[in-house]
């Protein structure tokens, strides 16, 4: 088994506040890196939060991605123009299939956050 690198105790977060600060700093670095990549390619990034058991459709195409946060980059977009995607979720609740949709407008270089909550699914129309 390979040796593990030594960890400098001075660089290890000791408190919950320090651990949270490190997590926030890493998240910021990732988001900044993601933003630069999106702008360089003229694409947009769509990040969707939804219940992990829900199915996500983008323009009626199933996006078979697991987890409660799903993300995708669009193809290259023409700067200055607006584009849209129709996002739809489906989930089984109390023996019924419930569905909810949102139209999301994107532009080149943009990150869009979309949320489908458990509560919104509970009040969504059932498909019978």
C-alpha positions as CSV (number, residue, x, y, z in Angstrom):
1,X,0.0,0.0,0.0
2,X,1.4,3.4,-0.9
3,X,2.4,5.8,1.9
4,X,0.0,8.6,2.6
5,X,1.4,12.1,2.5
6,X,1.9,13.7,5.9
7,X,-0.7,16.3,6.9
8,X,0.5,19.5,8.4
9,X,-1.6,20.0,11.6
10,X,-1.4,23.8,11.1
11,X,-3.4,23.4,7.9
12,X,-6.1,21.1,9.3
13,X,-9.4,22.9,10.2
14,X,-10.1,22.3,13.9
15,X,-13.5,23.8,14.4
16,X,-16.8,23.6,12.7
17,X,-16.4,27.3,11.6
18,X,-13.0,26.6,10.1
19,X,-14.4,23.5,8.3
20,X,-17.3,25.5,6.9
21,X,-14.9,28.3,5.8
22,X,-12.8,25.7,3.9
23,X,-15.9,24.2,2.3
24,X,-17.2,27.7,1.2
25,X,-13.7,28.6,-0.2
26,X,-13.6,25.3,-2.2
27,X,-17.1,25.9,-3.5
28,X,-16.2,29.4,-4.6
29,X,-13.1,28.3,-6.4
30,X,-15.2,25.6,-8.2
31,X,-17.9,28.0,-9.2
32,X,-15.4,30.6,-10.4
33,X,-13.6,27.9,-12.5
34,X,-17.0,26.7,-13.8
35,X,-18.0,30.3,-14.8
36,X,-14.7,30.8,-16.7
37,X,-15.2,27.6,-18.6
38,X,-18.8,28.4,-19.5
39,X,-17.9,31.9,-20.7
40,X,-15.0,30.5,-22.8
41,X,-17.3,28.1,-24.6
42,X,-20.3,30.4,-24.9
43,X,-22.4,27.8,-23.3
44,X,-24.7,28.0,-20.2
45,X,-24.9,25.8,-17.2
46,X,-28.2,24.7,-15.8
47,X,-28.3,23.3,-12.3
48,X,-31.5,21.6,-11.2
49,X,-32.3,20.7,-7.6
50,X,-35.1,18.2,-7.2
51,X,-36.0,15.2,-5.0
52,X,-33.5,12.4,-5.8
53,X,-36.2,9.9,-6.8
54,X,-37.7,12.3,-9.4
55,X,-37.1,11.9,-13.1
56,X,-35.9,15.0,-15.0
57,X,-36.8,15.7,-18.6
58,X,-35.2,18.5,-20.6
59,X,-37.3,19.4,-23.7
60,X,-39.1,16.0,-23.3
61,X,-35.8,14.0,-23.2
62,X,-35.1,12.0,-20.0
63,X,-31.9,13.0,-18.3
64,X,-31.0,9.9,-16.5
65,X,-28.7,11.5,-13.9
66,X,-28.9,10.3,-10.3
67,X,-29.0,12.5,-7.2
68,X,-30.9,15.5,-6.0
69,X,-28.7,18.0,-7.9
70,X,-28.4,17.5,-11.6
71,X,-26.5,19.8,-13.9
72,X,-25.7,20.1,-17.6
73,X,-24.0,22.5,-20.0
74,X,-25.8,23.7,-23.1
75,X,-24.2,23.6,-26.5
76,X,-22.5,26.8,-27.6
77,X,-25.0,29.7,-27.7
78,X,-24.8,32.9,-29.6
79,X,-23.9,35.7,-27.3
80,X,-26.7,38.3,-26.7
81,X,-29.5,35.9,-27.7
82,X,-31.9,34.2,-25.3
83,X,-32.7,30.5,-25.4
84,X,-35.0,28.4,-23.4
85,X,-35.4,24.9,-22.1
86,X,-38.5,23.3,-20.7
87,X,-37.7,21.3,-17.6
88,X,-40.2,18.8,-16.3
89,X,-40.0,16.5,-13.3
90,X,-42.1,13.4,-12.6
91,X,-42.3,11.5,-9.4
92,X,-44.5,8.9,-7.8
93,X,-46.3,10.2,-4.8
94,X,-49.0,8.3,-2.9
95,X,-49.4,5.9,-5.9
96,X,-49.8,8.7,-8.4
97,X,-47.4,10.2,-10.9
98,X,-47.1,13.9,-10.3
99,X,-45.4,16.3,-12.8
100,X,-44.2,19.8,-12.7
101,X,-42.6,21.9,-15.4
102,X,-40.7,25.2,-15.7
103,X,-39.5,27.1,-18.7
104,X,-35.9,28.3,-18.1
105,X,-34.3,31.1,-20.1
106,X,-30.6,30.9,-20.7
107,X,-27.9,33.1,-22.4
108,X,-24.3,32.4,-23.3
109,X,-22.0,32.4,-20.2
110,X,-24.8,32.2,-17.7
111,X,-25.4,29.8,-14.8
112,X,-29.1,29.1,-14.1
113,X,-30.3,27.5,-10.9
114,X,-33.7,25.8,-10.9
115,X,-35.5,24.2,-8.0
116,X,-38.3,21.6,-7.9
117,X,-39.0,21.0,-4.2
118,X,-40.7,18.1,-2.6
119,X,-43.5,20.6,-1.5
120,X,-44.0,21.8,-5.1
121,X,-44.3,18.2,-6.3
122,X,-46.8,17.5,-3.6
123,X,-49.1,20.2,-4.9
124,X,-48.4,19.5,-8.6
125,X,-51.1,18.0,-10.9
126,X,-51.3,14.3,-11.1
127,X,-51.2,12.6,-14.5
128,X,-54.0,10.1,-14.7
